[in-house]
Amino acid sequence: MSLVAGTRLGPYEILSPLGAGGMGEVYKARDSRLDRDVAIKVLPESLLSDGEALARFERALGNMGSTVYFLYYLLWTQAR
């Protein structure tokens, strides 16, 4: 799922793409609540059925410290 500048995901407005790879696409976005830029990672739907890849991603989230200002927005979270 590719997002374009101006797309809104809740309080986040997509500003520009930052990169893409096997684990999804990363975008620079603006958090309107905190008035700061964040990075949003959008996972591909194919990860929903790949338990190993999903576990790897969740471990990476757990390893992030509170000093890291990244937001990983999982589109499938609402379906869980």
PDB file of N, CA, C and O in Angstrom:
ATOM      1  N   MET A   1       0.845  -1.171   0.000  1.00  0.00           N
ATOM      2  CA  MET A   1       0.000   0.000   0.000  1.00  0.00           C
ATOM      3  C   MET A   1       0.888   1.231   0.000  1.00  0.00           C
ATOM      4  O   MET A   1       1.557   1.507   0.996  1.00  0.00           O
ATOM      5  N   SER A   2       0.907   1.957  -1.073  1.00  0.00           N
ATOM      6  CA  SER A   2       1.678   3.189  -1.143  1.00  0.00           C
ATOM      7  C   SER A   2       0.789   4.361  -0.752  1.00  0.00           C
ATOM      8  O   SER A   2      -0.371   4.450  -1.156  1.00  0.00           O
ATOM      9  N   LEU A   3       1.362   5.251   0.039  1.00  0.00           N
ATOM     10  CA  LEU A   3       0.632   6.433   0.499  1.00  0.00           C
ATOM     11  C   LEU A   3       1.215   7.669  -0.175  1.00  0.00           C
ATOM     12  O   LEU A   3       2.406   7.711  -0.486  1.00  0.00           O
ATOM     13  N   VAL A   4       0.389   8.656  -0.396  1.00  0.00           N
ATOM     14  CA  VAL A   4       0.843   9.902  -1.018  1.00  0.00           C
ATOM     15  C   VAL A   4       0.799  11.025   0.010  1.00  0.00           C
ATOM     16  O   VAL A   4       0.069  10.954   0.999  1.00  0.00           O
ATOM     17  N   ALA A   5       1.591  12.060  -0.242  1.00  0.00           N
ATOM     18  CA  ALA A   5       1.609  13.227   0.637  1.00  0.00           C
ATOM     19  C   ALA A   5       0.190  13.757   0.809  1.00  0.00           C
ATOM     20  O   ALA A   5      -0.569  13.873  -0.154  1.00  0.00           O
ATOM     21  N   GLY A   6      -0.150  14.074   2.051  1.00  0.00           N
ATOM     22  CA  GLY A   6      -1.485  14.578   2.352  1.00  0.00           C
ATOM     23  C   GLY A   6      -2.420  13.519   2.908  1.00  0.00           C
ATOM     24  O   GLY A   6      -3.443  13.853   3.505  1.00  0.00           O
ATOM     25  N   THR A   7      -2.083  12.233   2.720  1.00  0.00           N
ATOM     26  CA  THR A   7      -2.905  11.161   3.280  1.00  0.00           C
ATOM     27  C   THR A   7      -2.890  11.268   4.794  1.00  0.00           C
ATOM     28  O   THR A   7      -1.844  11.527   5.388  1.00  0.00           O
ATOM     29  N   ARG A   8      -4.046  11.070   5.427  1.00  0.00           N
ATOM     30  CA  ARG A   8      -4.136  11.137   6.885  1.00  0.00           C
ATOM     31  C   ARG A   8      -4.408   9.751   7.457  1.00  0.00           C
ATOM     32  O   ARG A   8      -5.259   9.009   6.966  1.00  0.00           O
ATOM     33  N   LEU A   9      -3.661   9.423   8.508  1.00  0.00           N
ATOM     34  CA  LEU A   9      -3.860   8.200   9.284  1.00  0.00           C
ATOM     35  C   LEU A   9      -4.074   8.662  10.717  1.00  0.00           C
ATOM     36  O   LEU A   9      -3.113   8.860  11.461  1.00  0.00           O
ATOM     37  N   GLY A  10      -5.330   8.832  11.103  1.00  0.00           N
ATOM     38  CA  GLY A  10      -5.608   9.383  12.426  1.00  0.00           C
ATOM     39  C   GLY A  10      -5.022  10.779  12.508  1.00  0.00           C
ATOM     40  O   GLY A  10      -5.285  11.611  11.640  1.00  0.00           O
ATOM     41  N   PRO A  11      -4.223  11.053  13.547  1.00  0.00           N
ATOM     42  CA  PRO A  11      -3.645  12.401  13.702  1.00  0.00           C
ATOM     43  C   PRO A  11      -2.373  12.621  12.880  1.00  0.00           C
ATOM     44  O   PRO A  11      -1.731  13.664  13.010  1.00  0.00           O
ATOM     45  N   TYR A  12      -2.002  11.655  12.039  1.00  0.00           N
ATOM     46  CA  TYR A  12      -0.752  11.733  11.291  1.00  0.00           C
ATOM     47  C   TYR A  12      -1.020  12.074   9.838  1.00  0.00           C
ATOM     48  O   TYR A  12      -1.879  11.469   9.197  1.00  0.00           O
ATOM     49  N   GLU A  13      -0.278  13.049   9.319  1.00  0.00           N
ATOM     50  CA  GLU A  13      -0.379  13.419   7.913  1.00  0.00           C
ATOM     51  C   GLU A  13       0.908  13.008   7.208  1.00  0.00           C
ATOM     52  O   GLU A  13       1.998  13.419   7.607  1.00  0.00           O
ATOM     53  N   ILE A  14       0.781  12.204   6.172  1.00  0.00           N
ATOM     54  CA  ILE A  14       1.944  11.759   5.415  1.00  0.00           C
ATOM     55  C   ILE A  14       2.549  12.961   4.691  1.00  0.00           C
ATOM     56  O   ILE A  14       1.852  13.713   4.010  1.00  0.00           O
ATOM     57  N   LEU A  15       3.880  13.125   4.858  1.00  0.00           N
ATOM     58  CA  LEU A  15       4.591  14.217   4.193  1.00  0.00           C
ATOM     59  C   LEU A  15       5.379  13.728   2.982  1.00  0.00           C
ATOM     60  O   LEU A  15       5.352  14.356   1.924  1.00  0.00           O
ATOM     61  N   SER A  16       6.088  12.591   3.140  1.00  0.00           N
ATOM     62  CA  SER A  16       6.886  12.082   2.027  1.00  0.00           C
ATOM     63  C   SER A  16       7.337  10.660   2.324  1.00  0.00           C
ATOM     64  O   SER A  16       7.390  10.255   3.486  1.00  0.00           O
ATOM     65  N   PRO A  17       7.663   9.895   1.277  1.00  0.00           N
ATOM     66  CA  PRO A  17       8.212   8.554   1.499  1.00  0.00           C
ATOM     67  C   PRO A  17       9.667   8.665   1.958  1.00  0.00           C
ATOM     68  O   PRO A  17      10.393   9.568   1.541  1.00  0.00           O
ATOM     69  N   LEU A  18      10.085   7.726   2.832  1.00  0.00           N
ATOM     70  CA  LEU A  18      11.476   7.678   3.291  1.00  0.00           C
ATOM     71  C   LEU A  18      12.212   6.456   2.762  1.00  0.00           C
ATOM     72  O   LEU A  18      13.422   6.499   2.541  1.00  0.00           O
ATOM     73  N   GLY A  19      11.475   5.362   2.558  1.00  0.00           N
ATOM     74  CA  GLY A  19      12.115   4.151   2.068  1.00  0.00           C
ATOM     75  C   GLY A  19      11.153   2.983   2.065  1.00  0.00           C
ATOM     76  O   GLY A  19      10.035   3.078   2.571  1.00  0.00           O
ATOM     77  N   ALA A  20      11.601   1.884   1.490  1.00  0.00           N
ATOM     78  CA  ALA A  20      10.762   0.692   1.421  1.00  0.00           C
ATOM     79  C   ALA A  20      11.668  -0.529   1.395  1.00  0.00           C
ATOM     80  O   ALA A  20      12.812  -0.470   0.942  1.00  0.00           O
ATOM     81  N   GLY A  21      11.128  -1.637   1.893  1.00  0.00           N
ATOM     82  CA  GLY A  21      11.868  -2.888   1.901  1.00  0.00           C
ATOM     83  C   GLY A  21      10.926  -4.041   2.132  1.00  0.00           C
ATOM     84  O   GLY A  21       9.711  -3.902   1.987  1.00  0.00           O
ATOM     85  N   GLY A  22      11.482  -5.178   2.491  1.00  0.00           N
ATOM     86  CA  GLY A  22      10.687  -6.381   2.681  1.00  0.00           C
ATOM     87  C   GLY A  22       9.703  -6.314   3.833  1.00  0.00           C
ATOM     88  O   GLY A  22       8.695  -7.022   3.835  1.00  0.00           O
ATOM     89  N   MET A  23       9.989  -5.462   4.818  1.00  0.00           N
ATOM     90  CA  MET A  23       9.101  -5.359   5.981  1.00  0.00           C
ATOM     91  C   MET A  23       8.102  -4.212   5.860  1.00  0.00           C
ATOM     92  O   MET A  23       7.359  -3.954   6.807  1.00  0.00           O
ATOM     93  N   GLY A  24       8.063  -3.518   4.728  1.00  0.00           N
ATOM     94  CA  GLY A  24       7.069  -2.477   4.542  1.00  0.00           C
ATOM     95  C   GLY A  24       7.649  -1.189   4.000  1.00  0.00           C
ATOM     96  O   GLY A  24       8.786  -1.139   3.531  1.00  0.00           O
ATOM     97  N   GLU A  25       6.835  -0.144   4.076  1.00  0.00           N
ATOM     98  CA  GLU A  25       7.204   1.172   3.579  1.00  0.00           C
ATOM     99  C   GLU A  25       7.258   2.140   4.755  1.00  0.00           C
ATOM    100  O   GLU A  25       6.445   2.059   5.676  1.00  0.00           O
ATOM    101  N   VAL A  26       8.227   3.058   4.715  1.00  0.00           N
ATOM    102  CA  VAL A  26       8.387   4.036   5.791  1.00  0.00           C
ATOM    103  C   VAL A  26       8.153   5.427   5.222  1.00  0.00           C
ATOM    104  O   VAL A  26       8.638   5.771   4.144  1.00  0.00           O
ATOM    105  N   TYR A  27       7.398   6.216   5.975  1.00  0.00           N
ATOM    106  CA  TYR A  27       7.036   7.561   5.545  1.00  0.00           C
ATOM    107  C   TYR A  27       7.369   8.575   6.624  1.00  0.00           C
ATOM    108  O   TYR A  27       7.302   8.277   7.817  1.00  0.00           O
ATOM    109  N   LYS A  28       7.727   9.768   6.195  1.00  0.00           N
ATOM    110  CA  LYS A  28       7.830  10.900   7.108  1.00  0.00           C
ATOM    111  C   LYS A  28       6.423  11.456   7.230  1.00  0.00           C
ATOM    112  O   LYS A  28       5.735  11.659   6.229  1.00  0.00           O
ATOM    113  N   ALA A  29       5.994  11.704   8.482  1.00  0.00           N
ATOM    114  CA  ALA A  29       4.641  12.203   8.712  1.00  0.00           C
ATOM    115  C   ALA A  29       4.672  13.260   9.802  1.00  0.00           C
ATOM    116  O   ALA A  29       5.655  13.384  10.532  1.00  0.00           O
ATOM    117  N   ARG A  30       3.608  14.005   9.905  1.00  0.00           N
ATOM    118  CA  ARG A  30       3.467  15.037  10.933  1.00  0.00           C
ATOM    119  C   ARG A  30       2.408  14.590  11.920  1.00  0.00           C
ATOM    120  O   ARG A  30       1.283  14.271  11.535  1.00  0.00           O
ATOM    121  N   ASP A  31       2.774  14.567  13.211  1.00  0.00           N
ATOM    122  CA  ASP A  31       1.837  14.242  14.290  1.00  0.00           C
ATOM    123  C   ASP A  31       1.176  15.545  14.718  1.00  0.00           C
ATOM    124  O   ASP A  31       1.828  16.396  15.322  1.00  0.00           O
ATOM    125  N   SER A  32      -0.101  15.711  14.416  1.00  0.00           N
ATOM    126  CA  SER A  32      -0.783  16.970  14.710  1.00  0.00           C
ATOM    127  C   SER A  32      -1.032  17.167  16.202  1.00  0.00           C
ATOM    128  O   SER A  32      -1.209  18.299  16.653  1.00  0.00           O
ATOM    129  N   ARG A  33      -1.048  16.085  16.969  1.00  0.00           N
ATOM    130  CA  ARG A  33      -1.259  16.220  18.418  1.00  0.00           C
ATOM    131  C   ARG A  33      -0.011  16.733  19.110  1.00  0.00           C
ATOM    132  O   ARG A  33      -0.092  17.577  20.003  1.00  0.00           O
ATOM    133  N   LEU A  34       1.145  16.226  18.701  1.00  0.00           N
ATOM    134  CA  LEU A  34       2.401  16.593  19.350  1.00  0.00           C
ATOM    135  C   LEU A  34       3.176  17.658  18.575  1.00  0.00           C
ATOM    136  O   LEU A  34       4.207  18.145  19.040  1.00  0.00           O
ATOM    137  N   ASP A  35       2.675  18.015  17.396  1.00  0.00           N
ATOM    138  CA  ASP A  35       3.290  19.035  16.560  1.00  0.00           C
ATOM    139  C   ASP A  35       4.763  18.714  16.282  1.00  0.00           C
ATOM    140  O   ASP A  35       5.641  19.558  16.463  1.00  0.00           O
ATOM    141  N   ARG A  36       5.013  17.481  15.839  1.00  0.00           N
ATOM    142  CA  ARG A  36       6.372  17.081  15.477  1.00  0.00           C
ATOM    143  C   ARG A  36       6.316  16.026  14.381  1.00  0.00           C
ATOM    144  O   ARG A  36       5.289  15.386  14.152  1.00  0.00           O
ATOM    145  N   ASP A  37       7.453  15.865  13.712  1.00  0.00           N
ATOM    146  CA  ASP A  37       7.554  14.872  12.657  1.00  0.00           C
ATOM    147  C   ASP A  37       7.849  13.505  13.259  1.00  0.00           C
ATOM    148  O   ASP A  37       8.541  13.391  14.271  1.00  0.00           O
ATOM    149  N   VAL A  38       7.316  12.481  12.627  1.00  0.00           N
ATOM    150  CA  VAL A  38       7.515  11.093  13.045  1.00  0.00           C
ATOM    151  C   VAL A  38       7.752  10.249  11.800  1.00  0.00           C
ATOM    152  O   VAL A  38       7.538  10.699  10.674  1.00  0.00           O
ATOM    153  N   ALA A  39       8.196   9.024  12.023  1.00  0.00           N
ATOM    154  CA  ALA A  39       8.303   8.057  10.931  1.00  0.00           C
ATOM    155  C   ALA A  39       7.215   7.012  11.144  1.00  0.00           C
ATOM    156  O   ALA A  39       7.020   6.518  12.254  1.00  0.00           O
ATOM    157  N   ILE A  40       6.522   6.689  10.084  1.00  0.00           N
ATOM    158  CA  ILE A  40       5.445   5.699  10.139  1.00  0.00           C
ATOM    159  C   ILE A  40       5.821   4.554   9.207  1.00  0.00           C
ATOM    160  O   ILE A  40       6.157   4.764   8.041  1.00  0.00           O
ATOM    161  N   LYS A  41       5.758   3.346   9.742  1.00  0.00           N
ATOM    162  CA  LYS A  41       6.026   2.165   8.919  1.00  0.00           C
ATOM    163  C   LYS A  41       4.705   1.452   8.661  1.00  0.00           C
ATOM    164  O   LYS A  41       3.975   1.118   9.594  1.00  0.00           O
ATOM    165  N   VAL A  42       4.414   1.227   7.412  1.00  0.00           N
ATOM    166  CA  VAL A  42       3.195   0.532   6.999  1.00  0.00           C
ATOM    167  C   VAL A  42       3.599  -0.862   6.547  1.00  0.00           C
ATOM    168  O   VAL A  42       4.374  -1.023   5.605  1.00  0.00           O
ATOM    169  N   LEU A  43       3.068  -1.857   7.226  1.00  0.00           N
ATOM    170  CA  LEU A  43       3.395  -3.244   6.909  1.00  0.00           C
ATOM    171  C   LEU A  43       2.523  -3.765   5.778  1.00  0.00           C
ATOM    172  O   LEU A  43       1.353  -3.395   5.679  1.00  0.00           O
ATOM    173  N   PRO A  44       3.073  -4.612   4.930  1.00  0.00           N
ATOM    174  CA  PRO A  44       2.266  -5.222   3.874  1.00  0.00           C
ATOM    175  C   PRO A  44       1.317  -6.266   4.459  1.00  0.00           C
ATOM    176  O   PRO A  44       1.617  -6.905   5.468  1.00  0.00           O
ATOM    177  N   GLU A  45       0.183  -6.421   3.815  1.00  0.00           N
ATOM    178  CA  GLU A  45      -0.808  -7.390   4.284  1.00  0.00           C
ATOM    179  C   GLU A  45      -0.252  -8.804   4.345  1.00  0.00           C
ATOM    180  O   GLU A  45      -0.716  -9.620   5.142  1.00  0.00           O
ATOM    181  N   SER A  46       0.731  -9.097   3.516  1.00  0.00           N
ATOM    182  CA  SER A  46       1.289 -10.444   3.488  1.00  0.00           C
ATOM    183  C   SER A  46       1.909 -10.842   4.828  1.00  0.00           C
ATOM    184  O   SER A  46       2.029 -12.033   5.112  1.00  0.00           O
ATOM    185  N   LEU A  47       2.298  -9.891   5.643  1.00  0.00           N
ATOM    186  CA  LEU A  47       2.871 -10.216   6.950  1.00  0.00           C
ATOM    187  C   LEU A  47       1.833 -10.773   7.914  1.00  0.00           C
ATOM    188  O   LEU A  47       2.186 -11.418   8.901  1.00  0.00           O
ATOM    189  N   LEU A  48       0.568 -10.530   7.639  1.00  0.00           N
ATOM    190  CA  LEU A  48      -0.481 -11.047   8.514  1.00  0.00           C
ATOM    191  C   LEU A  48      -0.446 -12.562   8.601  1.00  0.00           C
ATOM    192  O   LEU A  48      -0.778 -13.139   9.636  1.00  0.00           O
ATOM    193  N   SER A  49      -0.048 -13.197   7.523  1.00  0.00           N
ATOM    194  CA  SER A  49      -0.036 -14.659   7.510  1.00  0.00           C
ATOM    195  C   SER A  49       1.370 -15.231   7.730  1.00  0.00           C
ATOM    196  O   SER A  49       1.560 -16.446   7.676  1.00  0.00           O
ATOM    197  N   ASP A  50       2.348 -14.360   7.977  1.00  0.00           N
ATOM    198  CA  ASP A  50       3.722 -14.800   8.206  1.00  0.00           C
ATOM    199  C   ASP A  50       4.072 -14.577   9.672  1.00  0.00           C
ATOM    200  O   ASP A  50       4.593 -13.527  10.046  1.00  0.00           O
ATOM    201  N   GLY A  51       3.779 -15.575  10.492  1.00  0.00           N
ATOM    202  CA  GLY A  51       3.977 -15.465  11.932  1.00  0.00           C
ATOM    203  C   GLY A  51       5.409 -15.142  12.320  1.00  0.00           C
ATOM    204  O   GLY A  51       5.639 -14.380  13.259  1.00  0.00           O
ATOM    205  N   GLU A  52       6.377 -15.714  11.607  1.00  0.00           N
ATOM    206  CA  GLU A  52       7.787 -15.460  11.927  1.00  0.00           C
ATOM    207  C   GLU A  52       8.173 -14.000  11.658  1.00  0.00           C
ATOM    208  O   GLU A  52       8.833 -13.367  12.481  1.00  0.00           O
ATOM    209  N   ALA A  53       7.761 -13.478  10.514  1.00  0.00           N
ATOM    210  CA  ALA A  53       8.072 -12.088  10.170  1.00  0.00           C
ATOM    211  C   ALA A  53       7.370 -11.127  11.128  1.00  0.00           C
ATOM    212  O   ALA A  53       7.947 -10.120  11.538  1.00  0.00           O
ATOM    213  N   LEU A  54       6.142 -11.436  11.477  1.00  0.00           N
ATOM    214  CA  LEU A  54       5.395 -10.597  12.410  1.00  0.00           C
ATOM    215  C   LEU A  54       6.044 -10.605  13.788  1.00  0.00           C
ATOM    216  O   LEU A  54       6.139  -9.558  14.428  1.00  0.00           O
ATOM    217  N   ALA A  55       6.486 -11.751  14.250  1.00  0.00           N
ATOM    218  CA  ALA A  55       7.168 -11.839  15.545  1.00  0.00           C
ATOM    219  C   ALA A  55       8.475 -11.052  15.518  1.00  0.00           C
ATOM    220  O   ALA A  55       8.819 -10.398  16.502  1.00  0.00           O
ATOM    221  N   ARG A  56       9.203 -11.106  14.410  1.00  0.00           N
ATOM    222  CA  ARG A  56      10.450 -10.357  14.264  1.00  0.00           C
ATOM    223  C   ARG A  56      10.177  -8.851  14.349  1.00  0.00           C
ATOM    224  O   ARG A  56      10.919  -8.113  14.996  1.00  0.00           O
ATOM    225  N   PHE A  57       9.118  -8.414  13.699  1.00  0.00           N
ATOM    226  CA  PHE A  57       8.747  -7.001  13.731  1.00  0.00           C
ATOM    227  C   PHE A  57       8.356  -6.575  15.147  1.00  0.00           C
ATOM    228  O   PHE A  57       8.769  -5.512  15.611  1.00  0.00           O
ATOM    229  N   GLU A  58       7.566  -7.395  15.829  1.00  0.00           N
ATOM    230  CA  GLU A  58       7.144  -7.058  17.188  1.00  0.00           C
ATOM    231  C   GLU A  58       8.331  -7.031  18.147  1.00  0.00           C
ATOM    232  O   GLU A  58       8.351  -6.220  19.073  1.00  0.00           O
ATOM    233  N   ARG A  59       9.318  -7.902  17.944  1.00  0.00           N
ATOM    234  CA  ARG A  59      10.536  -7.858  18.766  1.00  0.00           C
ATOM    235  C   ARG A  59      11.291  -6.549  18.533  1.00  0.00           C
ATOM    236  O   ARG A  59      11.797  -5.939  19.475  1.00  0.00           O
ATOM    237  N   ALA A  60      11.359  -6.132  17.288  1.00  0.00           N
ATOM    238  CA  ALA A  60      12.034  -4.868  16.974  1.00  0.00           C
ATOM    239  C   ALA A  60      11.337  -3.708  17.672  1.00  0.00           C
ATOM    240  O   ALA A  60      11.997  -2.796  18.170  1.00  0.00           O
ATOM    241  N   LEU A  61      10.020  -3.735  17.710  1.00  0.00           N
ATOM    242  CA  LEU A  61       9.279  -2.690  18.433  1.00  0.00           C
ATOM    243  C   LEU A  61       9.625  -2.701  19.914  1.00  0.00           C
ATOM    244  O   LEU A  61       9.809  -1.647  20.523  1.00  0.00           O
ATOM    245  N   GLY A  62       9.712  -3.891  20.488  1.00  0.00           N
ATOM    246  CA  GLY A  62      10.019  -4.011  21.902  1.00  0.00           C
ATOM    247  C   GLY A  62      11.416  -3.540  22.248  1.00  0.00           C
ATOM    248  O   GLY A  62      11.672  -3.134  23.382  1.00  0.00           O
ATOM    249  N   ASN A  63      12.331  -3.589  21.278  1.00  0.00           N
ATOM    250  CA  ASN A  63      13.707  -3.164  21.513  1.00  0.00           C
ATOM    251  C   ASN A  63      13.894  -1.648  21.419  1.00  0.00           C
ATOM    252  O   ASN A  63      14.957  -1.130  21.760  1.00  0.00           O
ATOM    253  N   MET A  64      12.873  -0.947  20.964  1.00  0.00           N
ATOM    254  CA  MET A  64      12.992   0.501  20.843  1.00  0.00           C
ATOM    255  C   MET A  64      12.894   1.138  22.219  1.00  0.00           C
ATOM    256  O   MET A  64      11.991   0.824  22.994  1.00  0.00           O
ATOM    257  N   GLY A  65      13.801   2.012  22.512  1.00  0.00           N
ATOM    258  CA  GLY A  65      13.768   2.728  23.785  1.00  0.00           C
ATOM    259  C   GLY A  65      12.823   3.907  23.726  1.00  0.00           C
ATOM    260  O   GLY A  65      12.385   4.313  22.650  1.00  0.00           O
ATOM    261  N   SER A  66      12.516   4.451  24.876  1.00  0.00           N
ATOM    262  CA  SER A  66      11.593   5.587  24.933  1.00  0.00           C
ATOM    263  C   SER A  66      12.210   6.836  24.312  1.00  0.00           C
ATOM    264  O   SER A  66      11.496   7.801  24.039  1.00  0.00           O
ATOM    265  N   THR A  67      13.525   6.836  24.083  1.00  0.00           N
ATOM    266  CA  THR A  67      14.155   8.003  23.471  1.00  0.00           C
ATOM    267  C   THR A  67      14.043   7.994  21.958  1.00  0.00           C
ATOM    268  O   THR A  67      14.416   8.970  21.307  1.00  0.00           O
ATOM    269  N   VAL A  68      13.539   6.917  21.389  1.00  0.00           N
ATOM    270  CA  VAL A  68      13.379   6.844  19.942  1.00  0.00           C
ATOM    271  C   VAL A  68      12.020   7.420  19.577  1.00  0.00           C
ATOM    272  O   VAL A  68      10.995   6.956  20.076  1.00  0.00           O
ATOM    273  N   TYR A  69      12.003   8.421  18.715  1.00  0.00           N
ATOM    274  CA  TYR A  69      10.757   9.095  18.365  1.00  0.00           C
ATOM    275  C   TYR A  69      10.218   8.608  17.034  1.00  0.00           C
ATOM    276  O   TYR A  69      10.048   9.388  16.096  1.00  0.00           O
ATOM    277  N   PHE A  70       9.953   7.318  16.960  1.00  0.00           N
ATOM    278  CA  PHE A  70       9.355   6.729  15.767  1.00  0.00           C
ATOM    279  C   PHE A  70       8.004   6.142  16.144  1.00  0.00           C
ATOM    280  O   PHE A  70       7.816   5.615  17.240  1.00  0.00           O
ATOM    281  N   LEU A  71       7.104   6.243  15.242  1.00  0.00           N
ATOM    282  CA  LEU A  71       5.799   5.613  15.423  1.00  0.00           C
ATOM    283  C   LEU A  71       5.659   4.578  14.324  1.00  0.00           C
ATOM    284  O   LEU A  71       5.829   4.884  13.144  1.00  0.00           O
ATOM    285  N   TYR A  72       5.352   3.368  14.710  1.00  0.00           N
ATOM    286  CA  TYR A  72       5.077   2.336  13.720  1.00  0.00           C
ATOM    287  C   TYR A  72       3.573   2.105  13.709  1.00  0.00           C
ATOM    288  O   TYR A  72       3.019   1.489  14.620  1.00  0.00           O
ATOM    289  N   TYR A  73       2.939   2.594  12.695  1.00  0.00           N
ATOM    290  CA  TYR A  73       1.498   2.484  12.582  1.00  0.00           C
ATOM    291  C   TYR A  73       1.180   1.214  11.807  1.00  0.00           C
ATOM    292  O   TYR A  73       1.517   1.097  10.629  1.00  0.00           O
ATOM    293  N   LEU A  74       0.543   0.283  12.457  1.00  0.00           N
ATOM    294  CA  LEU A  74       0.212  -0.977  11.807  1.00  0.00           C
ATOM    295  C   LEU A  74      -1.220  -0.920  11.305  1.00  0.00           C
ATOM    296  O   LEU A  74      -2.162  -0.859  12.095  1.00  0.00           O
ATOM    297  N   LEU A  75      -1.376  -0.940  10.015  1.00  0.00           N
ATOM    298  CA  LEU A  75      -2.722  -0.835   9.450  1.00  0.00           C
ATOM    299  C   LEU A  75      -3.625  -1.956   9.910  1.00  0.00           C
ATOM    300  O   LEU A  75      -4.840  -1.780  10.003  1.00  0.00           O
ATOM    301  N   TRP A  76      -3.046  -3.103  10.198  1.00  0.00           N
ATOM    302  CA  TRP A  76      -3.844  -4.260  10.586  1.00  0.00           C
ATOM    303  C   TRP A  76      -4.165  -4.278  12.069  1.00  0.00           C
ATOM    304  O   TRP A  76      -4.910  -5.153  12.512  1.00  0.00           O
ATOM    305  N   THR A  77      -3.636  -3.352  12.855  1.00  0.00           N
ATOM    306  CA  THR A  77      -3.875  -3.340  14.288  1.00  0.00           C
ATOM    307  C   THR A  77      -5.372  -3.272  14.594  1.00  0.00           C
ATOM    308  O   THR A  77      -5.859  -3.931  15.513  1.00  0.00           O
ATOM    309  N   GLN A  78      -6.077  -2.485  13.830  1.00  0.00           N
ATOM    310  CA  GLN A  78      -7.504  -2.322  14.084  1.00  0.00           C
ATOM    311  C   GLN A  78      -8.284  -3.603  13.847  1.00  0.00           C
ATOM    312  O   GLN A  78      -9.388  -3.762  14.367  1.00  0.00           O
ATOM    313  N   ALA A  79      -7.724  -4.515  13.070  1.00  0.00           N
ATOM    314  CA  ALA A  79      -8.414  -5.769  12.786  1.00  0.00           C
ATOM    315  C   ALA A  79      -8.094  -6.837  13.829  1.00  0.00           C
ATOM    316  O   ALA A  79      -8.754  -7.876  13.868  1.00  0.00           O
ATOM    317  N   ARG A  80      -7.104  -6.601  14.663  1.00  0.00           N
ATOM    318  CA  ARG A  80      -6.687  -7.593  15.656  1.00  0.00           C
ATOM    319  C   ARG A  80      -7.621  -7.603  16.832  1.00  0.00           C
ATOM    320  O   ARG A  80      -7.426  -8.378  17.769  1.00  0.00           O
TER     321      ARG A  80
END
